[in-house]
Structures are given as C-alpha cells and as structure tokens.
Amino acid sequence: MKNFKKMQEKLEVLQNDLNSMSDEIYNQQKEIKDLKLQIKVLKLTVQNIENIDKDNINIINEIPPHY
C-alpha cells in the first residue's frame, strides 16, 4: 500500500508537470504566431518605405521643365 501511495504521488507530480509544459507550449505557440504577424507587418512597412523612396528619387532625378 505504501508503494502504491508513492506511485500515486509521483504520478500526480508528473501530471502537474505535463499540464505546466502544455500551458507553456500553448503560450509559446501564441507568441510565435504574434511575432510572425509583426514580422509580416514590418516587411510590408519596409517595402512601402522603399517604394516611396524610389518614387522620390525618380522625382528628384527628373529634369525640371524649364531646362
């Protein structure tokens, strides 16, 4: 009976550990998803800035009409 109780206690500790790990994995997956979205938004922002810069460079390089 003593061994059975020890095994039950160990099993309970393992179950708690498993639940904690599962929660942590869920939180990490959510954080990864959020970070991926942030990266996507940053990439789009950089692309937009690059496009604006290209347009501005073209305007700057144009010869004004009075020349």
Protein Blocks (a to p, Z undefined) as FASTA:
>chain_A
ZZmmmmmmmmmmmmmmmmmmmmmmmmmmmmmmmmmmmmmmmmmmmmmmmmmmmmmmmmmm
pccfkZZ
